[in-house]
Amino acid sequence: MTTKLVTLAFAGAVAAACVPAKADTIRATSGFGPSHVLATDVYPEFDVRLREFTDGRWDLKDTPSGLVAPNEMSAGLRDGVTEMGTLLMPYFPAEFPEAALPSELSIVGSSNLAISSAVTEYIATCDECLAEFAANGQVYLGTDATPTYNILSTKPVRSVDDLKGLRIRTGAPLYAGFVEALGGEPTQIPSSELFESLSQGVIDGTMSGNHEIIANRLGDVIKYVTEVDEGVFNGAADATVSKLLWDRMTPEDRGALARAAQYGTAKGLVAFMRDAAAARAVEGIEFIAMDDSLAAAKEAYNAERLAAAAGILTERGVTDAQAKIDRYIALVEKWEALVSDDMPYEELAELRYAEIFSKFDMDAYGF
């Protein structure tokens, strides 16, 4: 071989070695449409941080809606139809009785940053919870939490009497119980169908956080928000991955994904509050403070529901329910002392990773 050919061959080999390998792409489904915080903030942040923490070995592509509906997510993750998605545990009560325990206690705490972190630590350190995910072919990496829930409606609700007979969409048993206790008619409708159901008069309102006014364009169909501040929705495991994906990742890359998940979730928590604040600027919506009848009814319902929580959870199949309730409440108190609502999301993400997932052996976690 001539000197020139040898030089060209060497140069070609060096150039080939410098071309980065193509990233392995996670097929993800945030699941709630392109305007939802999950699609605008959470999953893009998952992608950015995953590429950063794996030096480009992995990236993520989200399909915000259409691939797997929320009520299909458990099977979709199990079967590898999607590899990462938002799992709403209250939608699958028979599959996740232990992991859904915090959903029954969503009226405990007030900061969505603290509640999300407490739920995440509770589930990630609960053997029975992780076993439920494993049995369904999934690995758990985190839960988000919405702003506090209000009554978003087409008719004004200023008192308990105004709620009687209204059809109100609820997303969890605790909220169904609240609406029913106050004389309304609770219905279950996916959040993706809220706009159509409200505009067609199928329902009169929804128990939701104010962020839904932005995420689902509800400002075009609702006229009133009654500010009952009835807990948060803390049953969305927004960072759930398919075991099929987990199995083909190295322990190092699993740890990177777990860390990236904390960044996405933390950014989403802040974005939820951003959208809830933006909802107040939407024209044509009246924000209504609770009157004394609503405030008293809420206080009575919450006291009764918390007193009954251990029995309710035991009926759903939770073992040692009261001890687990006490552990969860202690975690909420822990995280309320650790975080503040003005904490940068990056700081919260690293705190969550340090306090929870950094402590796990990624050779063993998820198995």
N, C-alpha and C positions, 0 to 999 in steps of 0.2 A: 504494500500500500504506500502511495506517495506521501511525502510530508504534508502536502496540502490536504489530502483526503483524511489523514490522521487528525489534522487540526480541526477540520470540519466535523468529523465524527465526535471528537471530544467536546467541541462547542455544542453540538446537538444534544449530547448526553447531559451536559451541564444545564442547558436550557430546559430539558425535560424534567430534570430533578428540581428545578426552580418553580415549575408549574404546580400550584397547590392542588391537592386532591379535591375532588368534588365532595361537597358536604353531603352528609346523610340527612335527608329531610324528614322531619316528623310531620305526618298528616294529622292536622288538628281540626277540631270543630268547637268553636266557642259557643255556637248554638242559638244566639238570641238576636241575630240580625246585625247588619253593618253599623247601626247607630248606637248600639249598646256599648257600655263601658268595656265589656269583655272583648269586643272587637276593636274598639278605638284605642284602648290603653293596655289592657291586661295581656292579651295574646301577642301584640306587637312587642311588648317589653319582654315577654318570654323569649321571643325570637332573638332580639338584640342581645340579651344577657347570655342566652345559650351559646350563641356564636362567640361571644367574648370569652366565656368561661371554658369553652372547648377548643379555643384557638381555631375556630372555623370548621371543626370536624362535623358539627351538627348545626342544623338550622330548623326552622319551623314554618310551615305554611298553614294559615288558618282559613277554614271555610265557615264564615259566620252563620250561615243558615242553609238549609236545603239538603245537606248530606245526611245528617242524623238529627232527628227532632229530639227535644229534651226528654220526652217520654220513651225514647228508644235508646237513650245514651248508654244504659247499663249493658245491654246486649251488644250495642255497636262497639263499645270498647272491648268487651270480652272476645268478640269474633274478629277484631281487627279491622272492622269497617272504617273506623277512625282510630288514631293511635293516642290522642290526647283530647280531653273534652271536659265540659262542665257537667258534673253529675249532681242532680237535685235529689238528695237522699230522701226527703219526704215523699217523692214520687214513687219510691220503691220500698215501702215500709216492711214488707216481708223479707227483703234481701238485706236490709241494713238496720235492724232494730237497735243494735248497740251503737253504731256510728251515728245514728240519727238522734241520740239522746240530747245533744245540745239544742236541737231544734225545738224540743219541748220546753226548753229553758231560755228561749230567745228573748224573754222579757227581763232577764237578768243582765245588768250592765247597761251602759249608755253610750259608750264610745265604740264605733264600728271598728276602729283600729285595734282596740283591746279585745273586743269580742272575737273578731276573726283570729287573732293570735291565740287566744285561749282555746277556741274550738280546734285550731290546728294542732296545738300541743296536746290537747286531750285525746284526739283521735290517733295521732302519730305515736302516742305512748300507751295506747289501749290495745292489748293483745287481741281481745275479742273483736274490736273494730277492724283491725288490720286483717284478721282472719276472714271477716265478711268480704272485704275487698279481694283478698286472694281467692276466695271461693267463687267470686264472680269474674276472675281473670283480670284483675285491676290492681294498680298500686296507687296509694294515696300520697299526695304531695302538698295538700293545702286547701283551705276553705276561705271564702271571702265573707263579707257581711255588709248588708246594705245600710243606708241611713234608716232612721226610725220610720215605722209604718204609720200611715195615715189613711183616712177614708177619702179616696179620689172619686168624685161622683158627678153625675149629670143633674142631680137634684140636691138642694141644700140640706145638710144634716147639721142642725144646730142643737138638737137635744135627742134624748133617747127616743122620744115619740117619733121624731122624723125618720129614724132608721127602721122602724117597724114595717115589715113587708117588703123592704127593698132587697133586690137580688144583688148580692155583693160577691165578687170573685175573691177567693182566698187561696193561698198557696201552701198552707200547712194546717194540720189539725188544730193547733193552738188558735189560729186566726179564725178558723171555721167556728170554733167554740165561742170566741169572742162575739162574732157577728150574731150567732144563734142566741147567745145569752142576752143580747140587746134587742132581740126581736126581728132581726133581719133574716134573710134566706141565703146561706152560704152556698156558693157554687164553685166547682173546680174547672178552670179554663187556663190553658197555657198562656204565659205572658205574651207570646208571639201573636195570640189571637185577641188581645185586649182591645186594640183599636177597632177592629171589625165588630166585636161583640158590643162594645159601647155605642158605636155609631148606629148599629141596627136595633138598639134597645133590648138586646138579649139579656144584658145585665144593666143595673143602674149605677154600679160603681165597682171599685176594686180596693182591697186592702193592699197598699203598695207604698214604697218609698217615693218621695217626690222626684227622685231621679228618673222614674219611669215616664214622667211628663216629657222629658227630653229623649230618652232612649226609644220610646214607642210613639212619639208624636201625639201624646194624649192631650196636649193643649188644644188640639182641634176638636176634641169630642167631650172633654169634661169641663165643667164650669166652676166646680167647688172643690176645695181641699179642707177637710175637717181635721185639725191637728190634734190627733189623739196620742201620738208618739207611743204607739203600742209595740215596743220592742223592735227588733230588726229581723230580717230574714238571714239566718246563719246556717242554712242547710245546703248551700251550693258549694260542692267540692270542685272548685274551678280548675284545679290542677290535678286531675285524675288521669293516669296513663294506663294504656293497655299492657298487660303482662307480656304480651308478644313483643312489644317494643322494649320493655325493660330487660327481657332475656337477651336481646342482642346488643345491649349497651355494656361497656366495661364498667366496673365499679367506679372508676374515676369520672366517667361521663354521667353515670347515674347521680353522683354527688353534684356535678355541675348543673344537671337538670333540676335537682332539688333546690339548689341555691338560686337558679334563674327563676324558679317558680315563686320564690318568696319576693323577688323583685316585681314580677308581674302582678301578683296579688296585692302587694303593698301599694303599687302605683294605682291599681284599680280602686282601692279603698279611698284614696284621696280624690280620685276622679268621680266616684259616687257622690261625694260631698260637693264637689264642684258642680255637678249637674243638678243636684238638689237645690243648690243656691241659685243656679241659672233659672230654675223653674219658677222662681218668684218674680222673674222679670217677664214671664209670658203673659201677654195681654189677654184679658177676658176671663181670668180665673180669680175667684174670691177665696181668700184664705180665712177660715173660720176657727176661732178659738173654742175649745170645749166649754159648754155651759156646766153648771153644777151637777145636772143630772147625768151627763156623760162622764164627768170626772169621777163621780161617786160610783157609777156602774163599772167603770174601768178598774178602779181600786178594788172593788168587791170581787170582780171576776179574777183579777190577777192573784189576789190573796187566796181565793178558793182553788185556782188552777195550780199554784205552787204547792199548796198543801196536799193536793191530790196527785202530784207529779209522780211520786214513787209508785203509787198504785197503777197509774196509767201506763208507766213504762214497764212495770212487771207484767201487766196484761199483754204487752207487745212482745214479751220474751226477754227483757233485760234482766240479768241476774244481779243481785246485790244492788238494787236500784238506788236506794238512799245513799249508800256509800259513794256511788258514782256521781250522784247529784252533788254531794258535798265536795268531791274532788273537782268537779267542773266549776262550781262557784268559787272555790279557792283559786283556781287558775284565772278566772275573770278578775278577781281581786289582785292577783299577782301582776297581770298585764296592765291593769288600770294604774298600778303604781309605776310600771316601767315606761309607759308611752304617754305622749301628749298629742292632742289633736293637731298641733302645728309642727309636729316632727316631720322632717323631710322623709319622703318614702324610701330613699336609699338607706337612710339610717335605720328605719324600721325593718327593711328587708334584711340587712346584715344582723340586726338584733334577733330577728326570728330564726335566721339560719344558725346563728351561734347558740341560741337557747334550745333549739329543737334538732334540726337535721344534721348539724355538724357532729352530733354525738352518736350517730348511728353508723354501724359497719355496713357500707353499701354492698358488700358481698352477701350480706344476710338480709338486709331490709327488703321487704316485699315478698319474702318467700315463706 
